[in-house]
Amino acid sequence: MTVKQLAEASYASPSAVMRFCHTLGYNGFKDFKLKLSGDLAVNNLHDLEQETLAPGDSIDKMMSVITNTNMQSLYSSLQLIQKDQFETAYNHLIQAKKIDFYGVGSSFLIAYDAIQKFMRINKTCTAYNDFHMQKVSAVNLNQEDVAVAISYSGETKQVNNCVKIAQSKGAKVIAITKYADSELSEIADAVLFVAAQEDEFRSAAMSSRIASLNVIDMLYTACAYEDYDRSLAHLNQTYDIIHQSQREEPRNVQSSNKYNRRT
């Protein structure tokens, strides 16, 4: 709702709504809505079946709990992502000459998934597993480039160091991180929040990975559809070259086998 819509629905005035937000300590109505949506997401907004696992539980229950938790993470994350932040992020990616993806541990797997997608639509991008190479790549960025930092905690020292280097070179920074006040969310130019749940054996890295992969898919699709014909041409080209190499491989293997038999 807008301020006016909420005022009408609550039989108040727009100025009363704004005073209410300021009284609660928020900067304004938009800030209040963001924080409220985050709290609702964390408190299971979509009312999916919430269960935990215990020793001796059936395989059926385990499958159900894991699937429902992942679904909850996706739905909650969708509520947390601000449209204007998402638009800012994908516009930066569309205009970028080069994209660096930074992540450590399980976050690196998300970064690697991202480059496999964006390279298919002819975007120059990197994702290094080695922290030193991440820093080397960051120092070579400029104002035409973008760095995408993936860190659920938002406090991963290696990732934040790379972000600061990238920003010092003029690059824009997109953060994919949990809904919280963190160093990464404070310094990024666009922030896309994800939600996750934890239990004894299910670390946040599991459900946040699903939510973060979904954010990457959304960014990739938005960029691809921005120039649909060009993206489709590149996708077809990469598809053809991959399948061409797959068709050639059996012949190479067969020739090798003949050679082995002769020797």
N, C-alpha and C positions, 0 to 999 in steps of 0.2 A: 504493500500500500504506500501511497504518497502521504505526506503530512496531512493534506486536506482530506483524503479518504479516511484516514484513521480518525481524524477529528470528527467527521460526520458519523462514523460507525460507533464512536464512543460518546456521542452527544457532547462534544467539547469543541473548542476552537483550535485552529492551527497554532496560535501562540501558546495555548495551554499545553499542547503536545510538546512544543519545543522547550517550555519551562520544565516540564516533567523530565525530559531527557537530560537537561542541564543539571537539574536537582539530583539526579542519580549519578552525576559525575561524568557524563559523556560529552563529547565535543558538539554533538548535534544528533539529528534524527538518523542520518546515515550511519554514524558510528554506533548508535544504539542498536540499529537493525543488524549490523554485522556481528556485534557481540552476542545479541540474542540468538541469532541463527546458529552461531557456534555452540552456544550452551545447549540449544535444542538438539543439535546433531549429536553432541556427546551424550545426551540423555535419551538416545534411541528414538529419534524423531519418527521413524517409520514403523515402529512397533513390530519389527520382525521377531520371531521366536528367539528369546535370549536364554540360552542354556550353557552350562559349562560341562566339561568332561571330567570324569572321575575314573579311577582304576576299575576295570571290569565292565565298562560300558561297551555296548555292542558296536559293531562296525557301522551299522545303519545310523546310530546316533552320532558317531564320530563324523561320518560323512555329512550328516545334516548340520551339525554344529559348525563345522569348518566352512561349509557353503554359506550358511546364514550369516556367519560373522564376516565373510568376504563381501556378501551383498550389503550388509549394514555399513561396512567401510565405504563402499562405492556410493551408496545413497547419502550417507552423512557428508562425504567429501563434496558431493554435488551441491549440497546446501551451503557449504563453506566458501566455494569459489565465487568471487565477485566478478560480475560480467565485465566491468570496466577493466579490471586487472587482467582478465583473460584476453580481452581485445588488445590491450597494450602489449601483452606477451607475444601473441601470435603476429602482431604487426611488426614487432622487433625482429621476429624470426623471418618473416617474409622479406624484410629489407636487408637482412644480414648477409655479408659476403662470406663470413665464416662463423660457425657455431661450435663452441667448446662445451662439452658436457662433463661436469665434475661429480664424482660420487666415490664413496669409500665403502668397501664391504658389499652388502647386498644392494646398496644404492648404485654401485658401479654396474651391476647387472641391468638396472633400469637405464643407465646412461648408454650402455652398449646396445640395448634394444633400440634406443632412440636413434643412434647413428645408422643402424641398419634400415630404419624407416626413412629418415631424412635424406640419406644418400640416394635412395631409390628415386627421389624427385629432384636430383641434381643439386643438393645442398652440400657444400663443402663443410664437413664437420669432423670432430675428433672426440675420442673418449679413451683416455689413457688410464690403465690400471695402476701404473707407477706414479706415486705422488710427485716425484721430482719432474717427471715428464709433464704432468699437469701444470706445474709451475712454469716450466719452460714454454709450454703452449700459451699460457695466460699472458706471459710477458711479451709475446709476439702479437697480441691482439691490438686492435685500434678502434677508433670511433665508429667504424663501419661493421664491427663484429658484435657478437652476442655470446655471453656465457650463461649456461643453464646449470644452476647448482641444485643438487638433489641431496637433501639431508633431512630425515624425519625429525631429528631433535632440533635442527637449526643451530647447533652448537659444535658441529664437527670442525675441529681446528684446521685440519688440512684443507677442507672445502672452503671455509671462510677465508683462509689465507689466499687461496687462488682467486676468490671473488674480489678481494681487495686489490690484488695485483691487476686483475682484468679491468676493474674500475679506474685504477690509476692510469691505464692506457686509453681510457675513453670508452671502453666497451659497455654496453648495457647488460644488466644482470637480471635474470629471471630465477626466482626461487621456487622450488617445490618442497614444502615443509609442513610440519604439523601446525595446527591452529594454536598459536601461543606467541607471547612476546619473546623473541629470540634474537640473537645477534644477526643471523641471516635474514630474518624477516624485516629487521630494521634497516639494513643497508641495501637491500635489493630494490631494483627499479619497478619490478612487478612481482607480486607474491601470489602463488596459487596454493591454497591450503588443502591438506588431506587429513582425514581422520583415520584412526586405527584403534583396535581394542587389544588388550593383553590378558593372558592368564598364565598359569604356571609354566606351561610348555609352549605357549604361543606368544612369541615375542612380537613387539610392535612391528618389527621388520617384516613379518609375514603378511599381515593385513594391510600395512602401509605400502608394501610393495605392489599389491594388487591395485590400490587406489592411485599410486604414483604412475604405474604403467597405463592406467586409464587416462590420466592427465596427459601423458605423452601421446597417446592415441588421439585425444581430442585436439591437441596442438598440431600434430601431424596432419590430421584430416582437414583442419581449418586452413592450414598452409596449402595443402594440395588443392583444395577447392577454390582457393583465391585465384589461381590461374589453372583452371581445370584442364584445358586442352594441352597446355605445355606439360603439366604434371602427368597426364595420361600418356603422352608421347614418351616421356622418360621412363615411366613404369613399364610400358610395352617394350621399350628398348632393353631395359635391364632383364625383363622376363625372357626375351628372346635369346640374349647372350648367355644367360644361365642355362637355359634348356639346350642351347646349342652345345655347350661344353659337356652337359650330361649325356647327350647323344653320342659325342665323340669318345667319351671315356671308355665304354665297353670295347671299342675297337682297339684302343691303346692297351687295355688289359689283355685282350686276346692276342695281340702281337707279342706282348711280353711273355705270355704263357708259351707260345710257339718257340720263342727264343730259349726259354728255360728248358723245354723239352729237347731241343737240339743240343744244348750244352750239357 
